[in-house]
Amino acid sequence: MKHLLFGALFALAGVLVHLAPANAADMPNHVVRRSITIAAPPAKVWNIIQNFGDLTWFSAVKTSNADKGNAPGSVRHLDLGGPVLIEQLEKYNAAKMTYTYRITDDPGNVKVVPVSHYRSTITVKPGKNGGSTVTWVGHFQRGSADANPPAGMDDAAAIKAVTGIYEGALADLKKKAEAN
């Protein structure tokens, strides 16, 4: 009887551990890196993206603003035509044409982009024939810390969302920068 009770408790503990939220340290870390070659000088491309508070060069963003401009700590609100995403600038280096930001811990953000612990860097570098290469790299975890995350909050959804954002934004940047 004692062994049967112990076995049942052990099985129940196994089920409960499986259903318990995962520790953020136990969740997979993801990296999405996208680059694009643009037939425009780096200074022209940087001029388009240099203002942290203005992401309207990306067609998915209807309006955007940042409370402290390009100063680290500046908080930007991106209106996506309904949902609003809140991000914070961490590092800004105009001379190197790069900045790093993160999506804040605002609970509404995960409903917009299903990620957590998101940090991203965008950089413009000289490319071939006077052009530019823009690289955007994001590090993040899925939106749900549950051991069995719901659909849309899992690893695949997080990777798909970030990849789609980067590819769409870089395509828009290329179109704008290469326009006469």
C-alpha positions, 0 to 999 in steps of 0.5 A: 500500500505504501509503495502504491501511494508513493508511486501515485504521488511520484506520478502526480509530481511528474505531471505537475512539474510538466505543467508548471511554468518554465523558468526563463533560464530554462527556456530556449534562447533564439537569435534571428539575424537578417541582412540586406544589401542596399544600393545606397551609401551608408550615410543615406541609409543611416539618415533614414533609420538614425532617429530611434523615435521614428520607425515610420519608414517601416510600413507596419508602423503608423506613428512612432515617438520616443520621449528622449530621442536618441538618448539611452533610456528613451522609450518609444511607442510604436502604433501599429494601427491598433496595438502599441508596442513599447521599446526602450533604447539601450545603446546608441552610436551614431559614429558606428551607425548602430543602436540597440534596444529592447522590448519593455516588460509591459504585459501588452507587448507580448500580445503584439510580438509573442516574445520575452527578454527581447533585445535587438541591434540594427547596424549600417555598414559600407557594402560593395560598390558604395552601397550598404549592408544593414544587419538586424539581430535579435535575441529573445525567448518565446512569449510564454514561460509555460512548459507547454506554451499555447499556440501563438506563444511558443518558440515557432511563433516567436521566431516567425514574428521576429523574422517577419518583422525584420524581413518586412522592415528591411525590404521597406528600408531598401525600397526607400533608400534606393528611391531617387 
